[in-house]
């Protein structure tokens, strides 16, 4: 066997005997070379240098860029994609797949290489190669999008997320929106811009993700019941509902940004955003009105946060909004105005309740005349505002903007799903059992007429 080693400014060839080569291989590594030439230290030195050069070349061949070059030169793109993904994919015991792994430069290179390959071979790819480029390519692009998000480059995520499969793209944006729900307006606007600029607004024929799908998922998830541990106090339950209502209100803010005027169909997109915000907000107003029936002076922060979003949003002209669906838009606008007046009355009521609770902490004999008059004035204001809302003649509260032209000929059945909680006077929560459920059922039937019960109208 012949090897080359350079010394003295030149190159010479020298031959190892086969027996010596076997002994060197058996002894292993660089140290065995000295043992092969005990009588010639200079030759042993040159042999050791040859081994170093050989190891250096072998190590270099294993470097990542050389493996990439070899796969590109041989055209083995499928193996290259597997190789890239193995370098940047999360470790198996890491359950957090939404955390970027590996070298950032390698993640960036891999993502852009996938985009180039998809651009170069859009239709001519074989089925096996195309599947590999789409599946593994999606994993790589998704990892780079997560990396950009972790480095606060939210405005760039849409470029790469738009190339992902529908479910990956939706999951990615939902994750970002939920993570940044309580962040600054600037950060949330960057995420909104990234989605609205690079994704279609409405579903299309190409089965790609769209902005409406993403926001719909965010709104649905925001209303899911959150498991919370209560200490048994009614005040704790009420406060938990207040805080959860605020999070539900913040989810609507994704619909309250104005899209860039450069996008196509700007007026229609802007109107659809406003319409969806109105519809979802009215649903939340109904929910918040129920959970805010607790007799506490604290304001329903979720409802008032929603009002602040929409009042600012409705300052813009609504002409394009009315062009979408006049009846539906008018009804939602009418309901929003009703809820705005309702929560104004609610604020007046809670102001009076706060005064009453403060006065209750003082013995009646020690209350000053001014404190008593202040409580009476707050009560009168509460009563007057509530009566003015309920006694409106020309625009009754919570009436439809227009009567439905489709009068039902048969009975109308509505399914109501509710979750209740029984509490003792001490505030301790009761675990439901057969006795309690039977009692509640009996109480429900006792609240309606016998005729309705017999006809199974409930």
Secondary structure by P-SEA (a helix, b strand, c coil): cbbbbbcccbbbbbbbcaaaaaaaaaaccaaaaaaaccccaaaaaaaaaaaaaaaaaaaaaacaaaaaaaaaaacaaaaaaaaaaaaccccccccccccccccaaaaaaaaaaaaaaaaaccccccaaaaaaaaaaaaaaaaaaaaaaaaaccccccccccccccaaaaaaaaaaaaaaaccccaaaaaaaaaaaaacccccccccccccaaaaaaaaaaaaacbbbbbbcccaaaaaaaaaaaaaaaaaaaccccccccccccaaaaaaaaaaaaaaaaaaaaaaaaaaaacccccccaaaaaaaaaaaaaaacccaaaaaaccaaaaaaaaaaaaaaaaaaaaaaaaaaaaaaaaaaaacccccccaaaaaaaaaaaaaaaaaaaaaaacccccccccccccccccccbbbbbbbbbbbbbccccccccccaaaaaaaaaaaaaaccaaaaaaccc
